[in-house]
């Protein structure tokens, strides 16, 4: 049995989706980006929650993610969800896409050649225009190449780009990208189908306001209740949808002068009571938190207690000397992440971002949900 659990509140994901959807106008549909297994919370469960809230457009990174999601939605009796793959065409077999009713994002001349070769048999797709990232997409300033691409593309569903600095609301690149995207759209307008939709905003882009919303937004990390940045106006309307706990495997007493963990980095100055917790860096708990000053804290029996010694692959140790006898009686687990100690809080301490904290919680951490898939399906019915 797993010694650590990530409990996901699907009702919070539903509430976060509805809140994000409320930030844009009626002419904008809110999609859901659930790549990397729903940012660690579970792709299918997250998709079902968002579908319940009204979402019909889902984005993943890779083909295998898309196939798993489609199979899960099929099993749930859902057939009207659109699934789009950010990384383009990764298989020469077009039937993989048609059989699973998948769309792709055309990022390169190779993708465009693939789509053109398969003609009307090709899946519906988005054309990706690179307006700043220099990763994927066709360059925004090469209008002739963009026009030629659109002429060659069958089944074009939309045009998209991706914001590079939306997590810094005052960054001038945001407006610059918005203007570049609009200029590219204008230059293509006479070649695009009337049904073509435009999409620019990720989670952070939603909080930049209406000029960034267009016809489709693509929130991802915000669905988990994690704000894309600390400065986003309105991000306080999100609710963390996760609680990470781990079992206490052992309680022990040590004397002054004894050491804790690898490297004997921590030496007890006084007698201490310690709790060994069943989670470590192999579960995604950042090893950097071994050496923070002041020490990192976790919650045990409703009390914030410090970690001592190095975080190991499978376990960590907390100082529970301050817990009274009444709390000790009920001691069974530690809370590593929740709405009081969020992924953003942990990210700030480790010099990273909430995206990494959640998406690297390991596979051996058991995912549990506050309600079952059947419960969600019954609500849909």
Residue, then its C-alpha position, 0 to 999 in steps of 0.5 A: x500500500x502506498x505510504x503517500x497520497x495525493x487527494x484531489x478535490x474535483x469540486x475545486x477543479x470544477x469551481x476553478x474552471x468556472x471561475x476562469x470561464x467567468x473572466x472572459x466574455x460570452x464569445x470566448x470558450x474556455x478550454x482545458x490544458x491537462x498535459x503531464x497527467x493533468x499537472x500531476x492531478x490525473x488527466x482523465x479525472x480533471x477532464x471529467x471535472x472540466x467537462x462537467x463544468x462545460x468544457x469541450x476542448x482539451x489540450x495535451x502535449x503528446x499523442x499517447x496522452x491524447x489516446x489515453x484521454x480519448x479511451x477514458x472519455x469513451x469509457x465514460x460515454x463522452x463523445x463530443x469532447x475535442x482533444x488537440x495535441x500540442x506537439x503536432x504529428x508524431x506518427x506517420x499513421x493518420x489512422x491513429x488520429x482519425x480513429x481516436x478523433x484527435x486534432x493536432x497543432x501544426x508547428x512546422x513545415x513537416x507538420x504542414x507537409x504531413x497534413x497536406x499529404x493526407x488531405x481531407x483524411x487529415x485531422x482537424x488542426x490549429x496552425x501555430x504562429x510563433x510570436x516570441x517563444x522561438x520553440x515551436x510554430x511558424x514565424x509571425x513575420x513571414x507572412x508569405x510562408x503563413x499564407x502558403x501554409x494556410x492555402x495548403x492546409x485542409x481541415x483548419x480549425x484555428x490559429x494559435x500562439x503562446x505567451x512567453x511572459x504572461x506570468x509577468x503582467x507588466x512585461x512589455x512582451x505581452x502587448x507585443x505578442x498580442x499585437x504580433x498575433x493580431x497582425x498575423x491574423x489580419x494578414x491571413x483573414x481572407x484565406x482562413x475559413x469563416x469558422x476559424x477560431x483564434x487562441x492565445x491565452x494560457x492560464x496567466x494570459x486569462x488574467x491579462x484581460x479581454x484583448x488576450x482572450x479571443x475565441x478560446x482560452x487554454x488554462x492549465x495550471x490554474x485549474x489545479x488552483x495554483x496561480x500562474x504568478x503571484x501578481x495576477x489580478x484575480x488569481x485569489x479566486x482560485x482554490x487549491x484542488x490538492x492535499x498531499x499526505x504521507x504516513x508516519x512510519x516511526x516515532x523515536x526519541x534521540x539524545x543530545x549529540x545524536x545526528x539525523x540522516x545522511x551526512x550527519x548534517x543535523x545534530x540534536x542540541x537537546x533530547x528530541x522526539x522525531x517522526x519518520x515520514x514515508x515520502x522523499x525525493x523519489x516521490x517528488x518532494x524537493x530535496x532542496x528543502x533539506x537545507x533551507x533556513x529557516x527549516x521547511x515545515x510540514x503539518x502533523x496533527x494540526x501543528x506546523x513542525x520543522x524537518x530535520x536532516x537531509x530528505x532521503x529518497x523514500x523518507x524524511x524526518x520531522x521534529x515533533x518534540x513540541x507536540x503534546x501527549x494528546x496530539x501524539x495519540x492521534x498521530x498517523x500522517x503528515x500533510x506535505x501540501x494543501x491549501x495552507x502550504x501550497x505548491x506556490x509556497x513550496x516553489x518559492x522556497x526551492x527557486x522553481x514554479x508551482x508547475x514543477x512541484x505538482x507535475x513531479x509528484x511521483x507515480x507511486x504516490x496514490x491519487x485519490x479523489x473526493x468523489x468518484x468518476x461515477x459521481x461525476x457522470x451521474x451529475x452529467x446525467 
